[in-house]
Amino acid sequence: MTLEIFMQNIANGITLGSLYALLAIGYTMVYGILRLINFAHGEIFMVSTYFAFYGIAIFALPWQVSFVLTIILTAVMGVIIERAAYRPLRNAPRISALISAIGVSFLMSNLGLVIFGGRPKTFFRPQFFQIPIQLGSVRVVALFFIIPVLTVVLLAILNYIVYKTKIGLAMRAAQWDFDVARLMGVEVDRAISVTFAIGSALAAIGGIMWGLRFVEINPNMGLFPGLKCFIAAVFGGIGNIAGAVLGGFLLGFGEIMLVAFLPGLAGYRDAFAFILLILMLLFRPTGLLGEKQRVRT
Amino acid sequence: MMSHRRLIACLVLLCVASIIGVAAAETPTEVRIGVYEPMTGAMAAGGQMTWEGIELAQKHRPTVLGLPVRLILVDNRSDKVEAATAVTRLVQRDKVHAIIGSYGSALSMSGGPIAQEAKVPVMGCSPTNPLVTLGNDYYFRACFIDPFQGRVMAQFAFEKLGAKKAAIIQDVAQDYAVGLANFFKEAFIELTGDPEAIVANTYYQTGDRDFTAQLTHIASTNPDVVFAPGYYADSAVLISQARSLGIDAPFLGGDTFEAPEFIEIGGKNVEGVYFSTHYSADAPITPASEEFVALYKAEFGKAPNTFAALGYDCYMLVLDAIERAGVVDPVAIRDAMAETKEFMGATGIITLDENGDATKSAVVLQVQDGEFKLVDVVHPR
């Protein structure tokens, strides 16, 4: 492998990894507060791409407006899902909420099929994001710069919210113990709603970036990115936001390098991602940056 | 003696009566044709286009042997397990007399054995992998098979495009793509006489969205053409990424590229892509071709596609077999179907060989200004 090809693959890895990282943040955030694997995250991501698509295709909105509306609508949708499917199970065993999450995931992807139709749609494609850029021998598109920058900015904003604001304090208190937090005057339900709103808004940003990068959207598209980001989140240490970013980047790099060095094994790259997950769970279940497991009673 | 004769006569009478009775009970009031196609999932466009053609044919010819024909559609969701379930449902619950389907060779291969066991004949519209009908005497198809299609594209690359080196990127999860890639490879090596003519051979899986690593590998081998058998949406995304990575070589593919989504998703990036397919409205072959084009345009207001034409032909082939069988019995229909000779279809003249495959011409289309344009017609040898 020549240096040029290697550099190109580094660029490929950054592009893919930052996309995984972006999606994994929302995943890990909900887990961090609620200890709930929100399996519907992939479907929230899928629906957000359709919001953006219809905003432009049917309501003829400028793309900037459509994207902002998409983020708001998706956040609202996340809050509604939490109210309807998770809040009634707040005091039930944790496995019930997990099953409810899987139910929401199936419901949404099937509703997507009925409402959006089975045939794929073409996402809006502003030239601005697809401008080819040549760096020496390496070819990338403008998104190559936008997605990682966006990921880092969102990471900083999120850290600010969680560690520097009052609602962040409430979220962290809820993470420890709902009842004790309530006794201390923390509005736990509100903190959880905000968590879901932020998590879903992140899914929407991820969805928009995914749509811009890969152009094609369909009602089943949530499944695999959802699983990949789950792997990324676990790899980095589930519940840890910086860990999710690290996990996303490593997973993206790993997949690209596997194919780059062993092109004959390219068909097994998903298997590679799952093997990584299994190994991590076997040898370091808390992930790279994960804290010690706390058991809430 | 007398009483013996009487007894035998009675028995014979009883037998005859019971046969008539059974026959009367089984006299069908309708002909049920099951259809299993991917209406959702990665191959949804193919299934939906095929269904358009089948419905159009039924509208045009709603009866056979004086009985109304009822179509029963089951969505196989582009999924191999669902395809098997769909066929089981059609034969057990709906008790269909014949089946049409399915776009996607892998889907047909998983439905096939179930239809064979239930002794219900199936007419495939566009599953081109040879294994669909091989060893299954209840599976037939209205299309050519991939050893021919692979050769058509290899020949096109070698003779028309002057290619000496080809790279292959294939969808490893689909029997269609794996088969087609192998037949292309064999034919291309034979034509060029160079065992090293395939400079790269790499893989992906249905639904993958990032192909940059595979394409970077292909770019480094500098091929004259890239053969990329796979389904329309994946392929359009793949070719777009190839263009942004600076691969300028022409892309070639098979009949699965023919879907409006291929052009919508690929946009400018798929301009110039060549692929082989079964039929083009620009090259009518039989009187039935013109009749079909007129019907389709009247119904949908646009030029028809290959899969609608094959769906139309499949329905007509099934009705033709029922008519020749003279009874609405799956086994009799199967026997008549196997005898199909010089049937005038919209996609050409169809004669089924001993495997149940049709030998037909292929057309090569190219994406030009956002439309599929006919560039070549290749006849089988």
Interface residues (C-beta under 8 A of the other chain):
Chain A: T2 I5 Q8 N9 N12 T15 L16 L113 G117 G118 R119 P120 T122 R125 Q130 P132 R139 V141 W210 R213 F214 V215 E216 N218 P219 N220 F224 E255 I256 M257 L258 V259 A260 P263 G264 A266 G267 R269 D270
Chain B: M39 T40 G41 A42 A44 A45 Q48 D75 V172 A173 A200 N201 T202 Y203 Y204 Q205 G207 D208 R209 D210 T212 A213 Q214 T216 H217 A219 S220 A233 A236 V237 S240 S244 L245 G246 E261 E264 I265 G267
